[in-house]
């Protein structure tokens, strides 16, 4: 991945992409002032494993078209495949079930 890519532009476009494909309650969080390991979180609620797979396909396609390397993709080891993470370096995408999102409260945890 090119470290110079515009994280704010990419994060916004990914937020719109997730909304367009029915990601729920999509939030783009600017974390540039809070840490050094990423600039943005993009968080969306998903409804099923099929929904997750569809969104992951769109994210991978978007990354390929933009020339962005997916550094890591991981599934949080909690029952029911409730949290998927895609690390693009400057942008980290969280696809979470409603239950996981309510439990982990990333927006509250990272609020500025």
KABEL-V511592 format. One line per field, one symbol per residue. ss: DSSP state (A for helix, B for strand, O for the rest). Layout:
# KABEL-V511592
ss: ???
This chain:
# KABEL-V511592
ss: OOOOOOAAAAAAAAAAAAAAOOOBBBBBBBOOOOOOOOOBBBBBBBOOAAAAAAAAAAAAAAAAAAOOOOOBBBBOOOOOOOBBBBBOOOBBBBBBBAAAAAAAOAAAAOOO
